[in-house]
């Protein structure tokens, strides 16, 4: 794969579309299609503005993998709608969004945009693995700051973070991370696990907020350096910091595997080139008719073929 690769954190984007586009946007039968049309508009704008050579819609085949939950049982626990044995737990999703997800998948497939999800892994892990394998620059489009850990100026990996729709994107490189958080991409995962993240059910270290975490990382380099300092009586840690980090040792032993995205997911063989014509025109025409995709789909197809 050569040229610029764009990786979509698809669920993050269709959630934003759902909440950003009025639910008065409906199919001819009255079914809300605001997430479907909003996502198509997002992709159209992204392709117009950034002209990737390759595009992959990365999916959550498992939004809460068991191997992460086994390490930190609170991981995303507050977002579970229904627990399943032998299958991914059901996530809380708005009633009028859930039926739109299969439509999104069908439309992407008919257009010919690569769509990749891998059993037992989140979309973040799929994104991490595509990024690790990429030979050219990578744009990761996500509303999830966890993926800041992949930012790498040397390799041309940046995160396009929507601030308002996708018309206003924060182009996140290492300079932005250092200014906002005091760390580079490599240090962001350690910062995140130290401070914790209630939205993902990560407790963090009590009393260690974002600013303190950044200072510790600046002083000691990384999590391993911080924990080495805990064991060094001469290291510049306050008694309170030493106590709290010591008490958090069991959490800090497992948190890196939970917080850091995987880079070794067994990806399927898939064509990632940006399509210049629909893969299945007949299926796409029927989807457009049934769901009233109108201008959103037309604009994207025009952009792809221009």
Helices and strands as residue ranges (DSSP letters): E 5-9, H 10-20, H 34-50, E 54-58, H 66-71, G 77-79, E 80-82, E 90-91, H 95-111, E 114-116, H 123-133, E 138-141, G 145-150, E 157-164, E 168-172, H 174-181, H 185-195, G 198-200, H 210-220, H 223-230, H 239-247, H 249-259, H 281-291, H 294-305
